[in-house]
Amino acid sequence: MSLQKKTLHRYRQFFPNETLREVSARTGIQITRVFRLFNGKTMKVGELEAFESAVSLKIAENPSFARLTEVLDEASAVLTNEELSKVADYISRKVLSRTYSRLYIRSQIENAIIA
């Protein structure tokens, strides 16, 4: 996956229901350009920075994330490669578990609506 796609995907994770107009207001990028970017037009560096800045500001609202970042930075300097691998595996399992549980709940809700 390209850096542009990752950035847009990450942005949508934090702001899933924003309209193009809201994305434009938050990033400072013209609405027509936002439309083009979400439809595959190549991003300029300044546009990439605008999306990353919006995500960073959203992340900064959560003090737990700041703490996690600090602990991970410290761990990368102190722990062995094997220990870091175990930490990364644990976090990956937690993320997958949460993702699958959300998908399961969503499918149950959809099935209940259809029935």
C-alpha positions in Angstrom: 0.0 0.0 0.0 1.4 3.4 -0.9 2.1 6.1 1.6 -0.8 8.2 0.2 -3.3 5.4 0.6 -2.0 4.7 4.1 -2.4 8.3 5.0 -5.9 8.6 3.7 -6.9 5.3 5.3 -5.5 6.5 8.6 -7.3 9.8 8.3 -10.6 8.0 7.6 -10.1 5.9 10.7 -9.9 9.0 12.9 -12.6 10.9 10.9 -14.8 8.2 9.4 -18.0 10.3 8.7 -16.5 13.6 7.6 -17.8 15.1 4.4 -15.5 16.4 1.7 -16.3 20.0 2.9 -15.3 19.1 6.5 -12.1 17.4 5.3 -11.3 20.5 3.3 -11.9 22.8 6.3 -9.8 20.6 8.6 -6.8 20.3 6.2 -7.0 23.6 4.4 -7.1 21.8 1.0 -9.6 22.9 -1.6 -12.7 20.7 -1.7 -12.3 19.8 -5.4 -8.7 18.8 -4.6 -9.8 16.7 -1.6 -12.3 14.9 -4.0 -9.5 14.2 -6.4 -7.1 12.9 -3.7 -9.7 10.5 -2.3 -10.2 9.2 -5.9 -6.6 8.4 -6.5 -4.9 11.7 -7.7 -1.3 11.9 -6.6 -0.8 13.9 -3.4 1.7 16.7 -3.0 4.0 16.8 0.0 2.1 19.7 1.5 -1.2 17.9 1.2 0.3 14.8 2.8 1.6 17.0 5.7 -1.9 18.5 6.1 -3.6 15.1 6.5 -0.8 13.9 8.9 -1.1 17.1 10.9 -4.9 16.6 11.3 -4.3 13.0 12.5 -1.6 14.1 14.8 -3.8 16.7 16.4 -6.5 14.1 16.9 -4.1 11.7 18.5 -2.7 14.4 20.8 -6.2 14.7 22.3 -5.7 11.2 23.8 -3.1 11.3 26.7 -2.9 7.5 26.6 -1.5 7.5 23.1 1.2 10.0 24.1 2.2 7.7 27.0 2.2 4.7 24.7 4.5 6.5 22.3 6.9 7.4 25.1 7.0 3.9 26.4 7.6 2.4 22.9 10.4 4.9 22.3 12.0 3.9 25.6 11.4 0.2 25.0 13.1 0.4 21.6 16.2 1.7 23.3 16.3 -0.8 26.2 14.7 -4.1 25.2 16.3 -6.8 23.1 15.1 -7.6 19.6 13.4 -10.7 20.9 11.6 -8.8 23.6 10.5 -6.1 21.2 9.2 -8.8 18.9 7.0 -10.2 21.7 5.6 -6.7 22.5 4.9 -6.2 18.8 3.2 -9.6 18.6 1.0 -8.8 21.6 -0.1 -5.5 20.3 -0.8 -7.0 16.9 -3.0 -9.7 18.5 -4.9 -7.1 20.5 -5.6 -5.0 17.3 -6.7 -8.1 15.3 -9.0 -9.2 18.2 -10.6 -5.8 18.4 -11.0 -5.6 14.6 -12.6 -9.0 14.4 -14.9 -8.3 17.3 -16.1 -5.1 15.7 -16.7 -6.9 12.4 -18.6 -9.6 14.2 -20.8 -7.1 16.1 -21.4 -5.2 12.8 -22.5 -8.4 11.0 -24.8 -9.3 13.9 -26.4 -5.9 13.8 -26.8 -6.1 10.0 -28.3 -9.6 10.3 -30.8 -8.4 12.9 -31.9 -5.5 10.7 -32.4 -7.9 7.7 -34.3 -10.5 9.8 
